[in-house]
Amino acid sequence: MAFDKDTGASAGKKSKRGSSKQINEIREVYSELLHNNKDKLQEWFDEVGKQDPAKALDLMLKMSAFVLPKYKLVESKVFEKSEPKVYTTSWGT
């Protein structure tokens, strides 16, 4: 894609998410909050799990999204092996 007036202007804009330093600080604070309250969290999960195990699992998965890295699915394409093509050219005989 070539740059024109519109795409060039949008390429220079700052991210709406904030700087990576700010994001890393937020992740660190959140991880520390979880670590400092791990005993309470376990009690809360146990209490929720008694009433609704699916909800307890859902809560755990939602919280893990803030700490664990997210992976993207990568698709690879495999091409079938084919025989080489042979072209014959004759010169006016």
C-alpha positions in Angstrom: 0.0 0.0 0.0 1.4 3.3 -1.0 1.4 6.3 1.2 -0.8 9.2 0.3 -2.0 12.2 2.2 -4.5 10.3 4.3 -2.5 7.1 5.0 0.6 9.1 5.8 -1.2 11.3 8.3 -2.7 8.2 10.1 0.7 6.5 10.2 2.1 9.3 12.3 -0.7 9.2 15.0 0.0 7.9 18.5 -1.6 4.8 19.7 -4.9 5.2 21.7 -3.8 2.3 24.0 -1.0 4.3 25.6 2.7 3.6 25.5 4.1 0.2 26.0 5.7 1.4 29.3 2.3 2.4 30.6 0.8 -1.0 29.5 3.6 -2.9 31.2 3.2 -0.9 34.4 -0.6 -1.7 34.4 0.2 -5.4 33.8 2.7 -5.4 36.6 0.3 -3.8 39.1 -2.4 -6.2 38.1 -0.2 -9.2 38.5 1.0 -7.9 41.9 -2.6 -7.4 43.0 -3.4 -11.0 42.0 -0.3 -12.3 43.8 -1.0 -10.3 47.0 -4.6 -11.6 47.1 -4.0 -15.2 45.9 -5.4 -16.7 49.2 -8.5 -14.5 49.0 -8.9 -15.3 45.3 -8.8 -19.0 46.0 -11.5 -18.6 48.6 -13.6 -16.6 46.3 -13.2 -19.1 43.4 -14.1 -22.0 45.8 -17.2 -20.1 46.9 -18.3 -19.3 43.3 -17.4 -22.8 42.2 -19.7 -24.4 44.8 -22.6 -22.5 43.4 -21.7 -22.5 39.7 -18.5 -24.3 38.5 -18.8 -23.0 35.0 -18.8 -19.4 36.2 -15.7 -20.0 38.3 -13.9 -21.4 35.3 -15.1 -18.4 33.2 -13.8 -16.0 35.8 -10.4 -17.7 35.9 -10.1 -17.6 32.1 -11.0 -14.0 32.0 -8.4 -13.1 34.6 -5.7 -15.1 32.9 -6.0 -13.0 29.8 -4.4 -10.1 31.7 -1.4 -12.1 32.7 -0.7 -14.8 30.1 0.5 -13.9 26.6 -2.0 -14.3 23.8 -1.1 -16.5 20.8 -2.3 -16.1 17.3 -3.2 -19.0 15.1 -0.6 -19.4 12.3 -1.7 -21.1 9.1 0.8 -22.7 6.9 0.2 -23.7 3.3 1.8 -26.8 1.9 2.1 -27.0 -1.9 1.9 -30.3 -3.7 5.0 -31.5 -5.4 4.5 -31.5 -9.2 6.6 -32.7 -12.1 8.7 -30.1 -13.9 7.1 -28.7 -17.1 9.1 -29.2 -20.3 8.6 -26.7 -23.2 9.9 -27.6 -26.7 10.6 -24.8 -29.2 11.4 -25.4 -32.9 13.1 -22.8 -35.0 11.6 -22.8 -38.5 12.6 -26.3 -39.7 
